[in-house]
Amino acid sequence: MRQFFAALATTALLAAPAFAELNAGDAAADFTVQGFQAGEPVSFHLAEALVDGPVVLFFFPAAFTSGCEAQAAAFAEAIDQFTAEGARVIGVTGGNTDRLAEFSTQHCADAFPVFAVEDGMARDYDARLMMRPGWTNRTSYVIDQTSTIAFSWSEMSPYEHVDQTLAAVRALNVE
């Protein structure tokens, strides 16, 4: 009986959606990260990027996992739409960070940079994946030019992140 309840609890934890603690209106913590685009080293500083427009910051659990590959490919396919709206897209992960150069070309199609999460950043953005220490959950944020969270979407399924964040970026441009 104990094994049954342990298995049930584990299943519930794995199936439960992630919920972003940061909500629209919350301040976005500034950060600088290192990573890759098109296999080349790049750095990113949030405050500097926001001068040019909003930033779509999406956390994903780990490079070279099936859901993360699908999510990165979906953002790559939609990159022209984000760019047309004046937004910059970046991906951040805590898992398999030693393979980000390769991931940036194979699954991001060189369209946007991917970065290794920095100390404290996963905590600041409530992006820690509790069931896998060191990895990040699947949460997407739209950060407006005032460094404020305009939108957040937390769902372990990778399939709605692009549509949700693109709609939020478009809403910023309507206001």
C-alpha positions in Angstrom: 0.0 0.0 0.0 2.8 2.4 0.8 4.4 1.8 -2.6 1.0 2.6 -4.2 0.8 6.0 -2.4 4.5 6.7 -3.2 3.9 6.0 -6.9 0.7 8.1 -6.8 2.5 11.0 -5.2 5.4 10.8 -7.7 3.0 10.7 -10.7 1.1 13.8 -9.3 4.4 15.7 -9.0 5.5 14.8 -12.5 2.1 15.6 -14.0 1.5 18.8 -12.1 1.9 22.0 -14.2 4.5 24.5 -13.1 3.2 27.9 -11.9 5.2 31.0 -12.4 5.5 33.0 -9.2 6.1 36.2 -11.2 3.0 37.8 -12.6 2.2 40.7 -14.8 3.3 43.9 -13.1 6.2 42.3 -11.1 9.6 43.7 -11.6 12.0 41.7 -13.8 15.4 41.1 -12.2 18.3 42.3 -14.3 20.8 39.7 -15.4 23.7 39.0 -17.6 24.2 35.5 -19.1 26.6 33.7 -21.4 25.6 31.3 -24.1 25.6 30.6 -27.8 23.9 31.6 -31.0 24.7 29.8 -34.2 27.3 27.9 -32.3 29.2 31.1 -31.4 29.7 32.5 -27.9 27.4 35.4 -27.0 26.5 37.3 -23.9 23.2 39.0 -23.0 22.4 41.8 -20.6 18.7 42.3 -20.0 18.8 46.1 -19.2 20.8 46.7 -22.4 18.4 44.6 -24.6 15.3 46.3 -23.2 16.4 49.6 -24.8 15.5 48.1 -28.2 12.2 46.6 -27.2 10.6 43.8 -25.2 12.3 40.6 -24.4 10.8 37.1 -24.5 12.6 35.1 -21.9 11.8 31.4 -22.0 13.2 28.9 -19.6 13.4 25.2 -20.7 14.5 22.2 -18.7 17.5 20.9 -20.7 19.1 21.0 -24.1 18.6 17.8 -26.1 15.4 16.6 -24.5 12.4 16.1 -26.8 10.1 18.8 -25.3 12.9 21.4 -25.3 13.8 20.5 -28.9 10.2 21.1 -29.9 9.9 24.3 -28.0 13.2 25.7 -29.5 12.1 24.7 -33.0 8.7 26.4 -32.5 10.4 29.7 -31.4 12.8 29.4 -34.3 10.0 29.1 -36.8 8.2 32.1 -35.3 11.3 34.3 -34.9 10.3 36.6 -37.8 7.0 37.3 -36.2 8.7 38.3 -32.9 11.2 40.4 -34.7 8.4 42.2 -36.7 6.9 43.1 -33.3 10.2 44.5 -32.1 10.8 41.7 -29.5 14.0 39.8 -28.9 13.7 36.0 -28.0 16.2 34.3 -25.7 16.2 30.8 -24.2 17.7 29.9 -20.8 18.3 26.5 -19.2 19.9 24.8 -16.3 20.2 21.4 -17.9 22.8 20.0 -20.3 24.4 23.4 -20.6 27.7 21.9 -21.8 25.8 21.3 -25.1 24.3 24.7 -25.8 26.6 25.5 -28.7 25.4 22.5 -30.6 21.7 23.0 -29.4 21.8 26.6 -30.7 22.5 25.4 -34.3 20.5 22.1 -34.4 17.3 23.1 -32.6 17.3 26.9 -32.5 18.2 27.0 -36.2 20.6 29.9 -35.4 17.5 32.1 -35.0 18.0 33.1 -31.3 20.6 32.7 -28.5 20.4 30.1 -25.7 22.1 30.6 -22.4 23.1 28.8 -19.2 21.1 30.0 -16.2 23.2 32.0 -13.8 23.3 31.6 -10.0 20.2 33.1 -8.5 18.5 33.7 -11.8 16.3 30.5 -11.6 15.3 31.7 -8.1 14.7 35.3 -9.2 12.4 34.1 -12.0 10.9 31.1 -10.1 12.2 28.8 -12.7 13.7 26.0 -10.7 12.5 22.5 -11.6 11.8 20.9 -8.2 11.7 17.3 -9.6 15.2 17.7 -11.2 17.6 19.9 -9.2 19.8 22.1 -11.3 17.4 22.1 -14.3 14.9 24.8 -15.0 11.2 24.5 -15.5 9.3 25.5 -18.6 8.2 29.1 -18.0 8.1 31.9 -20.6 8.0 35.6 -19.7 7.5 38.7 -21.8 9.4 41.6 -20.2 8.5 45.1 -21.3 10.8 48.0 -21.8 10.3 49.3 -18.3 11.7 46.0 -17.0 8.3 44.8 -15.8 6.8 41.4 -16.4 4.1 41.9 -18.9 3.1 38.2 -19.2 4.1 34.8 -17.8 3.2 31.3 -19.0 4.2 28.2 -17.0 3.3 24.9 -18.5 5.5 21.8 -18.9 4.0 21.1 -22.3 6.2 23.0 -24.8 3.4 23.6 -27.4 1.7 26.8 -26.4 4.6 28.9 -25.3 5.2 30.5 -28.7 1.5 31.4 -29.3 1.0 32.7 -25.8 4.1 34.9 -25.8 3.6 36.2 -29.3 0.0 37.2 -28.4 1.4 39.0 -25.3 4.0 40.9 -27.4 1.4 41.9 -29.9 -0.8 43.2 -27.0 2.1 45.4 -25.9 2.2 47.0 -29.3 -1.5 47.7 -29.2 -1.4 49.6 -25.9 
